Amino acid sequence: MKQVRIRETFIKKLTILFFVIFSIYSINVEGKKPNSKFGGVQIGAISYSFRSMHDQSLTAVLNYAVQSGISSVELMGSPVEQYAGIPHSKDPKVLKKWRSSVSMDIFKKIRKMFEKKGVKIHILKLGSPGWSDEEIDYAFNVCKALGAKGITMEISEKAAKRMEPFAEKHKLFVIFHNHLQPGDPDFSFDKILAYGPMLMLNLDTGHYFGATGLNPCGIIERLHNRIISLHIKDKTGPKGKPSNTNKSFGEGETPVVEILNLVKKNKWPIYCDIELEYKIPNNSDAVKEVSKCVDYCKRALLPTK
């Protein structure tokens, strides 16, 4: 009986020791902040990449970024406003009233919440040229409270005319995002950027290549001082089979590795943001796939000898 008691005591002590070690390990893992800056290039992600995940709350989006190893995000405005308490209404007047009166304290809290986890918000997707002056001011004020460099929206000459005075007023950028517009012979980045120095580009390299078949490095090199961020994705070109189609990183025709190393070589302060748009495999999810994309970018920027 004595030997049995000794054995039981030993097992209890061993169990306690294991629990303590496991708890310490768990705290260290949980407290570890992500770092997705490789070779001087900041790899981030647009939070739109996590749109297929079940929970779309702001805290969930933040956790998805951390789990993916991402330390900076282009943040979609919808979960931000929902967290801040925007009314569940489709009435523009109700939304305008809320946006024109809400305190910026809640958005400052969001910034702290993200930075505590090691994630910075560098761009906010919020606002529209169709918004009222008060609402556009609100979008810029939220952007400032979150610590972002500017707000992003779809590129157009109409948007440039409307938004440029507000960008100057708030000393924050309007960062224009492209889809397939560069494939139009009449489209010009330069014409739109000429409306003011606070207008910048959120250049989608995948869409650019998919629409034109041109190597995005050319436009990046020429306009690098007007580019805040690049959307990184892999696609086929207009002559591909199938054409203009999203692919897993490394399986398309977009020169992703060349693009990343161009930014690295020139030490340009351009954010390179993963946008997950290819079909997610059945045995995976968006967090796992963004993690794979992060690893692909890391290996491109820090190749092993």
N, C-alpha and C positions, 0 to 999 in steps of 0.2 A: 504493500500500500504506500509505503514511503517513497518508493521509486516512482510510482504512478503520480503522486503529488508533485514530486520534483519535476517530472516530465511535463505535467500540466502547467506548473509555474514557468518553466522554460518556454513552453509554447506561447503562454500569455505575454511574457516579456518580449519574445520574438515578434509576436503580432503587433504589440505596441510600437516596437522599434520600426517595423515595416511601415506602419501607419504614419509615424512621424516623418520618416524619410520620404514616403509618397506625398505627404502633405507639403513638405518643403519643396519637392520637385514640382508639384502642381502650382504652387505659388510663384515659383521662378518662371515656369512656362507661361502662366497666365499674365504675369507682370512684364514679360518681355515685349518690348515695342518693336514693330516691324521697321525694316530699313530696306527700301527698294531703290536706293541710289547706287548705281553700279558704274564704275569707271568715270565718275563725275556726272553721269546722266541720270536724272530723276525719272524713274519709271513709275507711272501712276495708273489710274484707271478711271474711266467715267462710270459713275455708279449705275448708270443704265445697264451695264454689263450684268448686273445682278437681278434684272427684272423678272427672271423666271423663278426666282426663289419664292417660297410660299409667304414668308413674312416680309412685308415691304415697309415696315416701320423704320424710322430713322436710326434707332438703336440697333436694329437688325442689320441695316445697311453698313453701319460702322463696324459691326462685328464681322460681316462678310469681308470687308476690306482688310481687317486685321488678320483674319484666317487665311486670306490669300497672300499675305506678306506685303501688302501695299501700304506705303507710308504717305501717300498724297492722293487726293481725289478731285476730279471734276464732279461736283455734286449736283444732282437733279433737284430742282426746287420743290417738287411736290411733297416728298417726305419731310422737308424742312418746314414748310408751311403747315403741314398736318401736325407736326410735333409742337409747333408754336400755337396751335389752336384755331386755325382758320375755320370759319363756319362751313358746315356741310350744306352748301347752297350753290345753285347754278345761276342765281340772280347776280348779274354784274354789279348792281348797286350795293348789294350786301357785301360782296367781296371787296369792292372799292372802299367802303366805309371801314372795314376791318383793316385793310392794308394801310389806310391813311391814318389810323389811330393806334395801331399796336405798338407796344414798347419794344425797343431794341434789346432790352435786357435778356429776353428769352433767347435771342440769337447769339448774344455774347456767351450765354450759358452753353449753347451748342458748340461754339468754337472751343471752349474749355473742355467739353466732353470729348471732342475729337482729339484735341492735342494731348489730353491725359492718356489716351490710348496710343499716341504716337502717330496720328494721322493729321496731316494738314489739308485744309481746303484751299486749293489754289484758283479754282474757277467755280462760279455758281451759274447754273443754267436757270435763270429766272427772268421774267419780263418779256415784253413784246412791244414792237413799234405801235401796235394798236391800243396799248394801255394809255390811260390818262396821264397827264403830267405828274399828278400826285402819286400814282401807282409806280411810275418809272422812278421817281425820287425814292420811293419805298424800296424798290429792287436794289438800287445802288446803296442805300443805307444798310440793308441786310447784308449785302456783299461786303461792305466795310466792317460790319460787326463780326462777320465770320472770318475776317482776315484774308479774304480772297483778293486777287489782283483785278478781277473784273467779272462782268456777266457775259455769257455767251448766248448767241442766237443765230438763226439761219442768215446766211449772207444774202444781201440784196442792196441795190442802190437806194430803194425806199427806206430800208432800215438804217442805212448810213446817214441819210439826210435827217431822219427823225432823231436818231440816238446820239449823234456827234455832240450837239450842244450840252446834253446831259453828262456825257463822258467828261467834257471840259469842266463843267460845273462841279462835279464830284471828284475830279482828279483820279478817276478809275477807268479802266479800259472797257470798251465794248469789243468782244472777241468773236469774230464772225466764223461760223462753221459752214463748210461746204458739203453738199452731197454730189450730185452729178453735173452741177452747173459748169465746171471747167470743160466739159465735153461740147458745150455750145460755142461755136466759133466767135460769137458776138460777146461772150463773157470776158470780163477783165477784172482781175484782182486789183490792178493798179488804179483803175477808175474809181473803185469803191474806197480804197485806202486813201485816195487823194482828198477825201472829204475832211480829213483831220488826223493829226498825229496820235490821238487817243483811240483810234480805230486799229485793231490788230486782227491777227488771224488765228483761228483754231483749225488748222489745216488737216483735213482728213486724207491721209496719204493713200488709204485703200480706195476710197471713192474717187480720188484724183486719178489713180492708176486705172481703176476699172472703167472710168469714163473716157480717158484719153489714150491709155496705153503708153504714156510717157513716164520715164523714171522721175519720181517725185523729188529726187535729189537736186534736179535742176532748178525747180521753183523754190525749194528750201534754201539753196545757196543764194539765189538772187534776192529773196525777200526775208532772209533769216532775221533781220532786225525789226521785222513787223510781225513776227510769229511768236506767240506766247506758248502755244502747245501744238503737238501733233497727235492725231488719233492714229494709233498703230493697229493695223489689222492686215490680214493676208487675203488677197483676192486674185482671181484671174483677170486678165485684161479684156478689152473689147473684142479681141480676136481669139480669146480662149475658148475651149470646149469643155463645159459650157462657159459662156462669156460673163464677165462682171459678176462672179459668184464668190461668196465668202468661203474660205477654206481654213482648216486648222493651221496654226502657225507652222511654216515650213513646207506646207503642201500646196500653196498657191504660187503666184508669179510675182507678187509685190516684193521689191527688194528690201525687205524689212531689216535684215542685217546691215546692209549698206547704209540705209537711212540712219539707223542708230549709231553706227560708227562715224558717220559724217558729223553728227551732233557732238559726239565724243571728241573727235579729232580737233574740231574748231572751238571746243569748250563753250558752245553757245548755251545760254541759260533758257533752254527750251524744254518744257515738260513733254515727255513722251507717254501718252496715256493709252493704255490698252482699251479697246472697245470690242467686247465679245459679241460677235454677230453670227458666227458659224453655228451650225446645228450641234447641240450638245448630245454626246453619245448617251444611250439609254442607261448605262451603268455609271453615269457621272452626274455632276451638277455644275452650276455656274461658278461656285467657289473653287471647286477642283480644277475647272478649265482655266479660270483666271490665274490660278496658281501655276498651271503648266505654262501659260503665256509669260508670266513673270520669269519663270525659270528659263524659258527660251531667250528672253531679252537679256537675262543675266549672262547666259552662256555666250551670247553674241558680243556682249561688251567686255566680258572677262573670260576670254577663251583659255582653256587649259593647255599647257605646253605638252 
